[in-house]
Amino acid sequence: MSVSTSVSTPVSTSVSAAAADRSVRPPLPVLGRDVTVPLVTGGEVAYAALDYAASAPALQRVWDDVAAYAPYYGSVHRGAGYLSQLSTELFENARGTVAEFLDCRPTDQVVFTRSTTDSLNLLARALPAGCEVFVFETEHHAALLPWRRAKVTYLDAPRSPRQAVETLERALADRDPHGPALVCVTGASNVTGELWPVRELAAAAHAHGARIVLDAAQLAPHHPVSVRDLDVDWVAFSGHKLYAPFGSGVLAGRADWLREAEPYLAGGGASRRVARRADGGVDVEWHEGAARHEAGSPNVIGAHAIASACRALTEAGWETLVARERHLLERVRAGLAGIPQVRVLSLFGDDAPRVGVLSFVVDGWSSSHLAAALSAEYGIGVRDGLFCAHPLVRALLGGDPHTRGECGAPEAAPGEEPLHAVRVSFGAGTPEEHLDRFVTAVGELVRHGAKWTYRTEGGRCVPAV
């Protein structure tokens, strides 16, 4: 059985004229917007945080909600006191808020974890016996590596959304249709920012009797995610990329595999009843709901922060947020296009819709040197390297990704492919000025070189004192 290979993005790529008019609205207030940092050349400048794909700054709204609750913090699910009861209610209400944010089905479970990585490892532990897993080599390591106990088929990097669907269909057609199978796919690449055809990949998976889990770590902060509309079986994301700190994540979706699996962690909270046996052993009756995989004292503040971020983004209006980010993306792409030495990386082509994530290389510059100079001389924070997606970076650049060029020298000889890249990422809290400063800084460094001397220390480029 096959499905159509026409593709769509998780949200429409067109916005109304009214939304376009709102695209230049101010950014959402985030912590750190007034922080200044010293420059090696003297003086201070407002810090431009352009590494949202790693961790986004906390929304001021989230911080205020956490601060308001903090005096009332208490143990969850275990206490008879007023603060414990209040904290339990807050924790469970957060679960409901996340389910609404993701447009979950009535029978879906929301499990709070530590991160996207933790969520996908939890699901990997819950796979039924004999489950086959299909994952593209282009995934973040959090989605690429947890399935080692299963039979894993790694799929080659596609060069178009259509090719992604066709590649998955061919792989699924060769499997035993009677056994369990799982497809793991990202919603938006953490390297290129490109949107993946999640709905079509889900249809292909289901047509061949497989389930699908969506890694929404990079998608959920930028676009609405509907479990029902995309027809995915599970979705995973992290709070720290969704403008919520405190080390929490979410795995939401179908309950059966989670209910039938051994608890991810054994301990209090996951167990309903524990009794000694006559032979000296222990009998355990585990919970069947989300608590089955939430052993120990849960991160109630982290869950509350995620719920607060979900409410804040929803109330801000996704149409407005998407339109504003598209405006910023077009602005920074146009600026980089005016620097001939810059090459922006892409799997699906320049016209592919993407979120506010761009990776690029610059002729004559090592990525570490450029990132260090942006920070030390301009107060701009970006990321350089392989972005925990080594196979994808290898597919985009070629060469050996384990080799790093010396600080201040190109990473590759003339005519060779670069070995690492620079990533700039932004979102709802990014001022336009920060991106304008970034483009200006890259142009000045390319044209005139760095003003400071740099050296290699611990494998990284740092200003020489």
N, C-alpha and C positions, 0 to 999 in steps of 0.2 A: 504494500500500500504506500502511496506517495502523497506528498502534499505540495501545494503550490510553492514555487520558489520566489514569488514576488515578495519583497521585503518591506517592512515598515520599521520605524523607530518607536521606542516606548512611548513617546508623545509626538504630537504633530509638530512638524518642522516649520509650520507657518503660524503666525500670530496675527491677531487683529490689529487694525490701525490704532485702535485705542491702546492696546498693549504696547505697540511700538512707540507711541508717544510717551509711555511711562518708562521706557527702557533706560532713561538717564536719571531715574529717581535715585535718591541717596542710598548708599549701602545700608544694610541692617547693622545696628550697633553691635560691635563685638568687643571683647576684652582686648587690651593691648593696642587699641587704636591711637592712644596718646603716648605710647612708649617711644623714647628716643634712644638711639645707640651711638656710640663713638665711632668716628672714622679715623683710619690710620693717617689720613692727610690732615687731620685736625678738625675740631668742632664736632657737633652732633647733628643727627637728622632723624626725622620720624621713621621708625622701622616699617619697611614694606614687606609684610608677610605674604609671600607668594609660593608657599609650599602646602597649600590646602589639601592636596592629594595625599599627603602623609598624615597631617593632623590639622584640622581647621580650628581657628580660634573659637573660643566659647562665645555664644551669643550673650549679650548683656542680660537679655530676658531670662536665659537659662540660669545664669549666675545669680540673678536676683531671686528666682524661684527656689534655688537650692539654699541660698542664705536665709530665706524666710522659713524654710522647713528645718534647717539645721538645729535650732534649739529644741525641737520636738523629736529629734531622732531617738529611736528605740529599737529593740530587737524585733525581728519580723517572724510571725507565725508561732512564736513560742511564749509570749508574755501575756499575762492577764491585765497588766497595768495600762493606764490610759495611753501613754506614749507608744507602747508596743502595739496597742490596737490601732492607733492612728497611723503608725508606720506601716502596719500590715495593710490597712486600707489604701494607703498611698501607693504601696508596691503593687497591689492587685489592680488599682485604677490605672497605673502606668501600663500594665499589660493590656488593658482594654484600649487605652489611647493608641498604643502601637498597632494593635489589631485594626483599629479604625484607620490609622495613617496608611497602612499597607492594603487596605480594602480586603481583609482576609475573609475567607468563607466561614460560616458559623461553626463548623466543626474543626477549624484549624486551631493549633496550639501556638502560643507565643512563649518561647523559652528564653530567659535572660542568661547571657553568657558573658565572657570577658571581652570578646572581639569577634570580628568576622572569622579570623583564623580559628578561634575556639569553637565558633558555631559550626564550621565545616568539619572540624575534627570530631565534634560531637556526632554529626550526621554520619561521618565515616564509621564511627564505632557502632552505629545503629543499623548499618546495612545488613539485610538478610543474607544468609549463607548462599554462596554462589553468585552474589551480585556482581555484574559487570559494570564498570565505570568508563564513561567516554568523556574526555576532556581535551580541549584544544591546547596546544603547546604555548599559545599566546596568553595563557592565564597568569595571574599573580601567583606567587608560590603558595599563598594561603589556600588557593583553589587547586593548585597543581599537585601538591605533595601529600595531602592527608589520606589518599586512597590506597596506600601501599599494601594494605592487607587484602585488597580486592584484586580482581583481574582488570587491569587498567589498559585502555587503548588511548594512546596519545595521538591526537589528530593534528595534521600539518597546519601551519598558519594559512588561513584563507586570505585572498587578495581582494575580496568583495563580499558584501553581505550575502549575495546569492550563492557564491561559492561556499560560504560557511554552511548554509543549509544543505547544499548538495553533498558536501563532504560528510556531514553528519548522517544524512540519509543513506549514503553508500556504506558507511561503517555499521549502522544499525541493521541494515538489510542482511549482513553476514552473520549476525549473532543468533543464538538459540532463542526463538520468540517465546518460549515457555518459561524462561528463567527471568529473575529480576534484573533490572538494569537502571542505571542512573546516568544522566547527562549533567555535567557541571559547566556553567557558562557565565561569563561576566556580562553586566549590563552596559558598562562603559569601561574602556581600557584605562588602566592606571598609567600607561605609557603614552598613548596617542590621544586619549580622551574620546576616541570614536565610539559611537553608539552601535551596539550589536543588535541583530534582528531577533530579539528574545521571543517575541510572539511566534514567529515562524519556526524557530528552533524548538520551542515547546510543542508546536503542532507536529513537527517531525518526530520528536521523541515519543509523544503519545500515540502517533500512528503506528509505531513499531513496538508498542507495549513497554516503553521505558518511562521513567519519571525524570524530572528535571529540577535542579536547584539553581537559583539565580544568585550570583555574587553581586549584590547591589551596593558594595562599599563605596564605589565611585559614582553610582547612579542616583542613589537615594538623596544625597545632598543637593542635587542639581535638577532633578525631575521627579514628578509624582510617580510612585510605583504602586500598581494595582495587581495584587496576586490573582484576582479573578479575571481581569481584563487580559493580562499576559498569559494566564492559564498555566502558571508555574506551580510546582508542588511544594517547593520551599523557597524562602528568600532569607539571605543572611546579610547583615550590615553591622557597622561599628558606630558607636556613639561619638568617638573622637573625630570622625570625619563628618559627622552630622551636627557640628557646633555644640557638642555636649561632652564635657570631660568626664573623668572618674572611672575609666576602664570598664565600660559595659558594652555589650553587643546583643544581638538578637538573632535567633533562629526561629522563624515562623513558618508554619505550614502543616501538612498532613500529620495526623497523630499516630497512625497505625504502626509505622516502623519504629517510632520513638517509644510507643507504649510497649512493644514486644521486645525491645532491646534491654540488655542489662544496663543499669544506671551508668551514666558517663563517669560519675564519681560516686563512691560508696560512702555513706555517712549520714549524719543527722539531717532531717529535712526530706531526704529521698526515701527514707524508710517509714512505713506506716506502723509496723509491729515487728519487734525483735524479741525472741524467746530462746532460752537455752533448751537443748534437747537432752534426753536422758543419756545419750552416748557422749555428752560433753560438747557437742557441736552447737551451732546457732542456726535457728530458722529465721528467715527474714521475709516479710511481706512488703514489697515496694509499692510506692504510690504509682498510679497509672497516668496522672496528669502531668503538667509541666514540672511539678515539684520533683518528679522522678529523676530529672537531670539537673536539678538545682541544689545539690547537697551542700551543706555548710550554711553559714550565715550569708544571705544574699546581699549584693551590693545595692541596697535600697536607694542610696543617693544617686548612684549611676543610673538606675532604672528611672528614677524621678527626673533626672537631667535629660535622658533620652525622650521621655514623654513631653517634657517642656519644649524641647527642640522641635518635636513633631507638631505640637500645637502652634509654635511660633511660625514655622514655615508655612503651615496650612493657612494661618490667619493672614500672613503677608501676601498670599495669593500666588499660586504657581505660575499663572500666566504672566504676571508681572515679573516674577523672579527669573523665569526662563527668558523672557524678552530682554531683560536687563543684562543677563549673562551673555546672551547672543551678541548684544551691542558691544560688550567688553571684548568678547572673543574676536569679533571682526576688527576691532580697533587694534588689538595687539598683533593679530595676523597681518594686517595691512602694514603695521610698523616694521615687523620682521621681514616682510616681503621687500621692503625698501633697502635691506642690507644684503647685497648679493652673496656675501660669504656665508649666510645662514641657510641651512636646509632643515625644514620642519619634517619630522618623521610621520609616516602614515602607512597604514595597511590598505585602507579602502580608497585612497585618493584624496586630493585636496578638497573636493566638494562634499565629502562625507560629513554628515552632521556629527557634532561632538560636544562634549561638556567642556568646562573651562580648564582643560589640561592640555599642554603642548610640550612635546619633547623635541629637541633640535640639536644640531651640531654646527660648529663654526669652523670654517677653514682656518688652519694655522693656530688653533687654540685647543688645548686639552680641556675637557669638561671641568676638571677639578680646578684648574687655574682660573677659568672664566667665572665659576661659581664663587671662588674665594675672592676674586677682585670685585664682583658685584656686592658681596657682603662687606668687605673691608673698606672699599672706597665709595660705595653708594648707599650702604645700609639696606640692601635688598637681599632677602632670604629666599633662595631657590634650592633645588636639589640636583645633584649630579651623580652619575654612575649607571647602575643597571636596574634600579627601582624594584628589586625583588621580583623581577620578571626576566631572568637571564635568557631563556630560549627565545622570547619575543625580541629582546634587544639584539640577540645574535641574528635573528631573521631579518631585522630591519637594517642592521649595520654590517653584518659579516664580521670576520676576524675573530680573535680569541677574547672573550669578555673578561677573562681572568687577568689580562695584562693591563697595567696602568702606566701611562706615560709619565715621564718626569715632570715635576711642577715647572710651569713656564715654557714647556715644549709641547709641540703637537703630539697627540697620542698615536698617530700613524704617520708613516713616511709618505712623502709626496706620491700620489697615485694610489695609495692604499686606503681602505675604508677606516673610518674612526672606530674606536673601541668602546667608547662610552658616550653618554649624552647628557644634556642639561634639560631639566624639566621645570617649567613654570606652571603654576596651578593657582586658581583663584575661584571666588564664589560670591555668595550673597553679601559678605562683609567687606569686599575689596573696593576701595575707592578708585576711580578712574586715574587719579594722579599717580597712584602706585604703579599702574601698568604703563603710563606714559613715561615715568621715570625709568622703569625697567627697559623699555625700548630705546630711550635716549642713551642709557648707560651701555647697553650692548653695542649700539652704534659708535659711541665714543671709544670704547675699548677696542673694537675692531679697527677703527680708523687710526687711532693714536697710540694704542697700547696701554698697558697698565702704568699707573703713576708710581707704584710701589714695587719693591722686590719681594718675591715669594720663595718659599723653600718647601721641600717635602718632609713631613713629619707624621710618622705612624700611617703612611700610605695616603695621606691627604695633603693638599696644598694649603699652606697657611702663610700669613704675612711674616716676613723676616723682621725680627725686632731690631 
